[in-house]
Amino acid sequence: MKKSLFTVLAVLLIAAMFMAACGGAATPAPAPAATAAPAAEAPAATAAPAAEAPVAGSDPAVCTACDDPKGCVTLAANDPLHIAWLFVVEGADASLGTDTKRGVELAQAARPTVAGHTVEVTGENEGCNAEGGQAAGTKIASDPSVVAAIGTNCSSAARAAIPLLYAAGIPMVSPSNTAPDLTAADRPAEYAFYMRTAHNDTVQGAAMAQYAYEAGFRKAATIHDGSIYADKLQQVFADKFKELGGEVVAQEATDPNETNMGPMLTRIAAAKPDFIYLPIFIAAGGQIASQAKQNPDLANVQMAGADGVFSPDFLDAAGDASLGFLWSSPDFSAFGSGYQDFLAKHQEKYGEAPLAPFHAHAYDAYNLIADGVEKSAVQCANGSTVIPRTALRDAMLGTAGLQGLTGNLTCTATGDCADPKIAVYQGMSSDRATWNPGAADDSNPKKIWP
């Protein structure tokens, strides 16, 4: 009996010790709740985008509590990594968007997996206007699976899309926006998630002015279409041309949908220019070039455009007026060693040469995003991947020394990532079948400067 009583007492003592041990182990329980608190601070932080980023890397804390001010994208082990594009793929300027879309496709083919996930690419038409940019930006921003975007083609579309993507925390890299204000020091805070691999028009406009003056032209006229891209570019040209000693005798504007350019060209002819710079788009550019040749006072005046009309579609629009026409464009001969291999793959896949100047810039934009994802993504123990949105933006903006097709890319604090080299090309034929601007030989168009 005594032995049985001793046994019962021993069991009770052990049970008490066990309960005390369980109670002691429960005391750290509040800790996980504390790690989630920073997420509630996100809305207040959006006013200072440059200082928002958590430290990128492999901090496992984000696997249980995302504290990024713009949120996180979480991918299950088999989920794709979603990148979207915003390009103009319909209408008169569709060659510009088709060209960059193909650059993205070839980049994806060369690098189909990023951070352990197969890349999925989708796109929206941005129409090369503010309305299209608004529509495309709205649709992409509403999709929480989109990690980053490549776009837009046109600066007018960019201004409408940028605030929408910023609000959603989606970084966007443009392969062809060139308007100076997009990366200016005083740009709006909501531009903090925007960058580009294309050149800045402060470089392009000055290069064409330099060429024109060195070639002996002294009286220039300019034409823009009311877009900020065209207006800013013609003004950069005009300012540089005057600085070099030339005279700007007329600065005209036209509606991009105008078909009767006669009255405007008559006004320009009265000012007697020897050089006309029209950094506009294909529809209006073709009308101006062809109608200027029909004006006896302008028939022998040198006509020049920019990257917006650097396309075989312009040959169709301008006809014989494209013979001798000049374009300012990225200098394809200065691209990296991988560019010729890219051209061979482009020909094999699409059966033709690139259509516009920014295919390689789109290829580089894809890789800039991919590198940023690799740097900022966090691999979690459960097999998922977490990508903090602001950390991704900071990794992309911190790009330095990226060896791209277009050169050595390093981003400034405001998103200029290009290695800009501008050349002047001359139309040698009006037959679009001869169009091959990236060819190493003297094809059509032909590089004439520098």
PENOR-V250281 format. One line per field, one symbol per residue. ss: DSSP state (H for helix, E for strand, - for the rest). Layout:
ss: ???
This chain:
ss: -HHHHHHHHHHHHHHHHHHHHHHHHHHHHHHHHHH-HHHHHHHHH---HHH--------HHHH--------EEEE-----EEEEEEE------HHHHHHHHHHHHHHHHH--EE--EEEEEEEEE----HHHHHHHHHHHH----EEEEEE---HHHHHHHHHHHHHH--EEEE-----HHHH-----HHH--EEE----HHHHHHHHHHHHHH----EEEEEE---HHHHHHHHHHHHHHHHH--EEEEEEE--------HHHHHHHHH----EEE----HHHHHHHHHHHH--------EEEE-HHH--HHHHHHHHHHH---EEEEE-HHH----HHHHHHHHHHHH--------HHHHHHHHHHHHHHHHHHEEE-----EEEEHHHHHHHHH----EEE--EEE------E-----EEEEE-----HHHE--------E-EEEE-
